[in-house]
């Protein structure tokens, strides 16, 4: 099983894609809006993937709520952006935490019902005034303690639905003044204690996604995704994260280089898995051909993440989605 999670071209699995997945099976697949049409079609796609992928592979989706949502009405519920939960928390902390848990449970239950097992949320970046809008209302708040608490509550809801959460973007994207989809952001501050605090508070979560950001105070040459020192000393060290570390999408313009070269560099830096999302067959094949197999340590972390979601799963949630949604809406009203 290759140390990569890859994107697909469309809403059905093409013959060439299927052949590639058989020849060079990845550790997982990530789905986007282009892969999602109806619940029945999504279930068929995931069934087709499960028939080919190794048993330990994951099927992942970006489903934060707000503008980052791949499952949308009319077939799935609309979920508010994280900032709405943060505003509720500022007025009533207990209500905010409950709404965040319900948000995670509702998103997780919908994803689990479709056969998805990993959701790339919560966002633990801070809402920093003047920063680029790429994070914006995806962040809960500016206060690190509020972000930590709300992120933990949302992740707890996802786990209660049997879905593995991915905190992002470690060690913190909120201060960036550029969109890493378009360019490499540079965070010049040497005081990042507030930025890393929500991640440290949630270090026991099973997954984290790296930030494609240059932090000169931590590594003057390499962004976090490609930096052995940031991954070793900050993410694994100061933050204390011991779970599955996956890169953000290697196809983002913050990074330059061929897909395979970037994959090897990120894995050599200490990522367990790399993410490549374009779904362009030639790019995916190039990346998978260059990508090594997952390490034994990464395999153990993947198994631990799966086990945690199984242990925390509450079957009653799947039967109570309408009631949970009504409770969340009442809290946010």
Secondary structure as the mmCIF struct_conf table of DSSP 4:
data_model
#
loop_
_struct_conf.conf_type_id
_struct_conf.id
_struct_conf.beg_label_comp_id
_struct_conf.beg_label_asym_id
_struct_conf.beg_label_seq_id
_struct_conf.end_label_comp_id
_struct_conf.end_label_asym_id
_struct_conf.end_label_seq_id
STRN STRN1 UNK A 2 UNK A 7
BEND BEND1 UNK A 9 UNK A 12
HELX_RH_AL_P HELX_RH_AL_P1 UNK A 15 UNK A 23
BEND BEND2 UNK A 24 UNK A 24
STRN STRN2 UNK A 26 UNK A 31
HELX_RH_3T_P HELX_RH_3T_P1 UNK A 33 UNK A 35
BEND BEND3 UNK A 37 UNK A 37
HELX_RH_AL_P HELX_RH_AL_P2 UNK A 39 UNK A 52
BEND BEND4 UNK A 53 UNK A 53
TURN_TY1_P TURN_TY1_P1 UNK A 55 UNK A 56
STRN STRN3 UNK A 58 UNK A 61
STRN STRN4 UNK A 63 UNK A 65
TURN_TY1_P TURN_TY1_P2 UNK A 66 UNK A 67
STRN STRN5 UNK A 68 UNK A 69
BEND BEND5 UNK A 70 UNK A 71
TURN_TY1_P TURN_TY1_P3 UNK A 73 UNK A 75
BEND BEND6 UNK A 76 UNK A 76
HELX_RH_AL_P HELX_RH_AL_P3 UNK A 82 UNK A 91
HELX_RH_AL_P HELX_RH_AL_P4 UNK A 93 UNK A 114
TURN_TY1_P TURN_TY1_P4 UNK A 115 UNK A 115
STRN STRN6 UNK A 118 UNK A 119
STRN STRN7 UNK A 123 UNK A 123
TURN_TY1_P TURN_TY1_P5 UNK A 129 UNK A 130
BEND BEND7 UNK A 131 UNK A 131
TURN_TY1_P TURN_TY1_P6 UNK A 133 UNK A 135
HELX_RH_3T_P HELX_RH_3T_P2 UNK A 136 UNK A 138
BEND BEND8 UNK A 139 UNK A 139
BEND BEND9 UNK A 142 UNK A 142
HELX_RH_AL_P HELX_RH_AL_P5 UNK A 144 UNK A 160
TURN_TY1_P TURN_TY1_P7 UNK A 161 UNK A 162
STRN STRN8 UNK A 164 UNK A 170
TURN_TY1_P TURN_TY1_P8 UNK A 171 UNK A 171
TURN_TY1_P TURN_TY1_P9 UNK A 174 UNK A 175
BEND BEND10 UNK A 177 UNK A 178
TURN_TY1_P TURN_TY1_P10 UNK A 180 UNK A 182
BEND BEND11 UNK A 183 UNK A 183
STRN STRN9 UNK A 185 UNK A 186
BEND BEND12 UNK A 190 UNK A 190
HELX_RH_AL_P HELX_RH_AL_P6 UNK A 193 UNK A 201
TURN_TY1_P TURN_TY1_P11 UNK A 202 UNK A 204
BEND BEND13 UNK A 205 UNK A 206
STRN STRN10 UNK A 207 UNK A 210
STRN STRN11 UNK A 213 UNK A 214
TURN_TY1_P TURN_TY1_P12 UNK A 216 UNK A 218
BEND BEND14 UNK A 220 UNK A 222
HELX_RH_3T_P HELX_RH_3T_P3 UNK A 224 UNK A 226
HELX_RH_AL_P HELX_RH_AL_P7 UNK A 228 UNK A 229
HELX_RH_PI_P HELX_RH_PI_P1 UNK A 230 UNK A 238
BEND BEND15 UNK A 239 UNK A 239
BEND BEND16 UNK A 243 UNK A 243
STRN STRN12 UNK A 244 UNK A 249
TURN_TY1_P TURN_TY1_P13 UNK A 250 UNK A 251
BEND BEND17 UNK A 252 UNK A 252
TURN_TY1_P TURN_TY1_P14 UNK A 253 UNK A 254
BEND BEND18 UNK A 255 UNK A 255
BEND BEND19 UNK A 257 UNK A 257
HELX_RH_AL_P HELX_RH_AL_P8 UNK A 259 UNK A 269
TURN_TY1_P TURN_TY1_P15 UNK A 270 UNK A 270
BEND BEND20 UNK A 272 UNK A 272
STRN STRN13 UNK A 273 UNK A 276
HELX_RH_AL_P HELX_RH_AL_P9 UNK A 281 UNK A 290
HELX_LH_PP_P HELX_LH_PP_P1 UNK A 291 UNK A 292
STRN STRN14 UNK A 293 UNK A 293
HELX_LH_PP_P HELX_LH_PP_P2 UNK A 294 UNK A 295
HELX_RH_AL_P HELX_RH_AL_P10 UNK A 296 UNK A 312
TURN_TY1_P TURN_TY1_P16 UNK A 315 UNK A 315
HELX_RH_AL_P HELX_RH_AL_P11 UNK A 316 UNK A 319
HELX_RH_AL_P HELX_RH_AL_P12 UNK A 321 UNK A 332
#
